Amino acid sequence: MEIYKQTNPATAVLDKTTPPIGYVHSIETFGSVDGPGIRYVLFLQGCRMRCQFCHNPDTWNTGVGDEMTADQILADAEKYKAFWGKQGGITTSGGEALLQIDFLIDLFKKAHAKGIRTCLDTCGQPFTRQQPWFDKFEELMRYTDISLVDIKQINPREHKRLTGWSNENIFDMLQYMLDHNKHVWIRHVLVPQRTDYDNQLIQIGNYIKTIAPIVDKVEVLPYHTMGVNKYEGLGLKYPLEGIEPPTAARVKNAEHLLHTADYQRYRDYPNYK
């Protein structure tokens, strides 16, 4: 597999005569950690970031995976609709789902027409206000109930060292979401020797306060080593060799500094009753 081969879906011309194709890495039919309720989680192929703590390097390549249309996805997802309850629905994750934005628009628009709640799990890296991508993003947001957004690093230089990319456009995306009152969950992966520093956690906590009106939940995701075997199988060097997961005390400390207890609106969404 050519892990580093990349295409640029944002500039691809969409054939209007056929529905967009989604390149799917895998599907989880009873997801309980990727949005509210029980969810049908669609993991899409493709990611430009090279996060040192990534546990799914097999999702990096674009234009590979199982080819599926929105109609095929929805036909499969609806088999599990009885288990979703009032808050469940469909979540798209990755990889980076926004790299397949034409497919997402088709999927979320059709899901909303069926009364299915939609959730976008994204790191925000593809976000731009340049056209035609920005118009597509605005259309996607019309059919997106919740976005799960990763804040990997608050410092642009450190973010680039950690992921290969800066983060200015990610915070610009969050500003857009604030300006348009979009529900978000903020997530932060806690990695010893990389993101587990009190001063940085305090800065992230202070930033989250500035967008508090739209933040319904803040989550600390402890780093784990479950992806090591994937790197070995792909012939890649594991970037965080020798780094162990954070202790329970450090996770609790991060939750305190990010003020996770202050963001509890996810328990009672007005539009989820």
C-alpha positions in Angstrom: 0.0 0.0 0.0 1.3 3.5 -0.9 0.5 5.2 2.3 1.7 8.6 1.3 -0.1 8.8 -2.0 -2.5 11.8 -1.9 -5.1 13.3 -4.2 -6.9 16.5 -3.8 -10.7 15.8 -3.6 -11.4 19.5 -2.8 -10.5 20.5 -6.4 -12.1 17.5 -8.1 -14.9 18.1 -10.5 -18.1 16.4 -9.4 -20.1 14.5 -12.1 -23.6 15.8 -11.7 -25.2 12.9 -13.5 -24.2 10.3 -10.9 -24.3 10.4 -7.1 -21.0 11.0 -5.3 -19.1 8.0 -4.3 -17.8 7.6 -0.7 -14.6 5.7 -0.1 -15.3 3.8 3.1 -12.7 2.3 5.4 -15.0 0.6 7.8 -18.4 0.8 9.5 -19.4 0.5 13.2 -23.1 -0.3 13.5 -23.4 0.3 17.3 -21.1 3.2 18.1 -21.5 4.7 21.6 -18.6 7.2 21.8 -18.8 9.2 18.5 -21.7 11.5 19.3 -24.9 11.3 21.3 -26.8 8.0 21.7 -26.2 4.8 19.7 -24.8 5.7 16.3 -24.0 4.2 12.9 -20.4 5.3 12.5 -19.0 5.6 9.0 -15.1 5.7 8.9 -14.1 7.3 5.6 -10.7 7.0 3.8 -8.3 9.8 3.5 -6.4 12.2 5.8 -3.7 14.8 5.1 -2.5 15.1 8.7 0.2 12.8 10.0 -0.6 13.0 13.7 2.1 11.3 15.8 -0.5 9.6 17.9 -2.7 8.4 15.0 -3.8 4.9 15.5 -5.3 4.4 12.1 -2.6 5.0 9.5 -4.5 2.6 7.2 -7.0 5.4 6.7 -4.5 7.9 5.3 -4.8 7.1 1.6 -7.5 8.8 -0.5 -9.4 7.2 -3.3 -9.2 3.7 -1.9 -11.6 1.6 0.2 -15.1 0.3 -0.4 -17.0 2.5 -2.8 -20.5 3.2 -1.6 -23.2 5.8 -2.4 -25.3 7.7 0.2 -28.3 5.5 -0.7 -26.4 2.3 0.0 -25.2 3.7 3.3 -28.7 4.8 4.4 -30.2 1.5 3.3 -27.8 -0.3 5.6 -27.9 2.2 8.4 -31.7 2.1 8.7 -31.5 -1.6 9.6 -30.3 -0.4 13.0 -32.5 2.7 13.5 -34.6 1.0 16.2 -31.6 1.0 18.5 -30.8 4.7 18.1 -33.4 6.1 20.5 -34.0 9.9 20.6 -30.4 11.0 20.2 -28.7 8.5 18.0 -28.1 8.6 14.3 -25.2 8.6 11.8 -21.7 9.8 12.4 -19.1 10.3 9.7 -15.5 10.0 10.9 -12.2 9.0 9.3 -9.5 9.5 8.3 -10.8 13.0 7.7 -14.4 13.0 6.5 -14.3 16.6 5.1 -12.0 15.4 2.3 -15.1 13.7 0.8 -17.4 16.7 1.2 -19.5 16.1 -1.9 -20.3 12.7 -0.6 -21.1 14.1 2.9 -23.5 16.6 1.5 -25.4 13.9 -0.4 -25.4 11.6 2.6 -26.4 14.2 5.3 -29.1 15.8 3.1 -30.7 12.5 2.4 -30.4 11.5 6.0 -32.2 14.6 7.2 -34.9 14.0 4.6 -35.5 10.6 6.4 -35.4 12.3 9.9 -32.0 10.8 10.8 -29.7 12.9 13.0 -26.2 13.6 11.6 -22.9 14.1 13.3 -19.5 15.1 11.7 -16.3 14.0 13.4 -13.5 16.2 12.0 -10.1 17.6 12.7 -11.0 20.6 10.5 -7.8 20.5 8.5 -9.4 20.9 5.0 -11.4 23.9 6.1 -11.0 27.0 3.8 -13.1 30.0 2.9 -11.9 29.7 -0.6 -14.5 28.8 -3.3 -16.0 26.5 -4.3 -15.1 24.5 -1.2 -16.6 27.1 1.3 -20.0 27.0 -0.4 -20.0 23.3 -0.1 -19.1 23.5 3.6 -21.9 25.9 4.3 -24.3 23.5 2.5 -23.0 20.6 4.6 -23.5 22.6 7.8 -27.2 23.0 7.0 -27.6 19.2 7.3 -25.2 18.7 10.3 -26.7 18.5 13.7 -23.4 18.2 15.7 -19.7 18.4 14.9 -17.1 16.7 17.0 -13.9 18.8 16.6 -10.4 17.8 17.7 -8.2 20.5 19.2 -4.9 18.7 19.0 -2.6 21.6 19.9 -3.2 25.3 20.7 0.2 26.5 19.5 0.4 26.7 15.7 4.1 25.8 15.6 3.7 22.8 18.0 0.6 21.8 16.1 2.6 21.6 12.9 5.3 19.5 14.6 2.7 17.2 16.0 0.5 16.8 12.9 2.5 18.1 9.9 0.1 21.0 9.5 -0.7 24.3 11.2 -4.0 25.0 12.9 -5.1 28.5 12.0 -7.8 27.3 9.6 -9.1 24.9 12.2 -9.8 27.7 14.6 -11.3 29.7 11.7 -13.7 26.8 11.2 -14.6 26.9 14.9 -15.2 30.7 14.5 -17.5 30.0 11.6 -19.4 27.5 13.8 -19.6 30.1 16.6 -20.9 32.8 14.2 -23.6 30.4 12.9 -24.5 28.8 16.3 -23.5 25.2 15.4 -23.5 22.6 18.1 -20.0 21.2 18.7 -18.2 18.8 21.0 -14.5 19.6 21.6 -12.1 16.7 22.0 -8.5 16.7 23.0 -6.2 13.7 22.8 -4.0 13.6 25.9 -0.5 12.3 25.0 2.4 12.3 27.5 5.4 14.3 26.3 3.3 15.8 23.5 0.0 17.4 24.6 -0.1 16.7 28.3 1.4 20.0 29.6 -0.5 22.2 32.1 0.3 25.5 30.4 -1.1 24.2 27.1 -4.1 22.7 28.6 -4.9 25.9 30.4 -4.6 27.8 27.1 -7.0 25.3 25.4 -9.4 25.6 28.3 -9.3 29.4 28.0 -9.9 29.2 24.3 -12.9 26.9 24.7 -14.5 29.5 27.0 -14.4 32.0 24.1 -16.7 29.6 22.1 -18.7 28.4 25.1 -22.1 29.3 23.6 -21.8 26.4 21.1 -19.8 23.9 23.1 -22.1 21.1 24.4 -19.4 18.8 25.6 -15.6 18.7 26.1 -13.8 15.3 26.1 -10.3 14.3 27.1 -9.3 11.2 25.0 -6.4 9.4 26.6 -3.7 8.3 24.2 -3.4 4.6 23.7 -1.0 2.2 21.8 -3.6 0.0 20.0 -2.4 1.2 16.6 1.2 0.0 17.0 0.6 -3.3 15.1 -0.9 -1.4 12.2 2.3 0.6 11.8 4.3 -2.6 11.9 2.1 -4.2 9.3 2.5 -1.2 7.0 6.2 -1.1 7.4 6.1 2.3 9.1 8.1 3.5 12.1 5.8 4.2 15.1 6.4 7.9 16.0 5.7 7.5 19.8 7.7 4.4 20.5 8.2 4.1 24.3 5.5 6.6 25.3 2.9 5.0 27.6 -0.7 6.1 28.0 -1.4 8.9 30.5 -2.2 8.0 34.1 -5.7 8.3 35.5 -4.4 11.3 37.6 -3.2 13.1 34.5 -6.5 12.5 32.7 -8.4 13.9 35.7 -6.0 16.9 35.7 -6.7 17.6 32.0 -10.4 17.4 32.6 -10.0 19.9 35.4 -7.9 22.3 33.3 -10.3 22.0 30.3 -13.3 22.5 32.6 -15.1 19.5 31.2 -17.7 19.6 33.9 -18.9 23.0 32.7 -20.1 21.7 29.3 -23.0 19.4 29.9 -25.7 20.5 27.4 -25.2 17.3 25.4 -27.3 15.6 28.1 -30.4 17.5 27.1 -30.3 18.9 23.5 -33.3 21.1 22.9 -33.5 19.7 19.4 -33.1 16.1 20.5 -36.2 15.8 22.7 
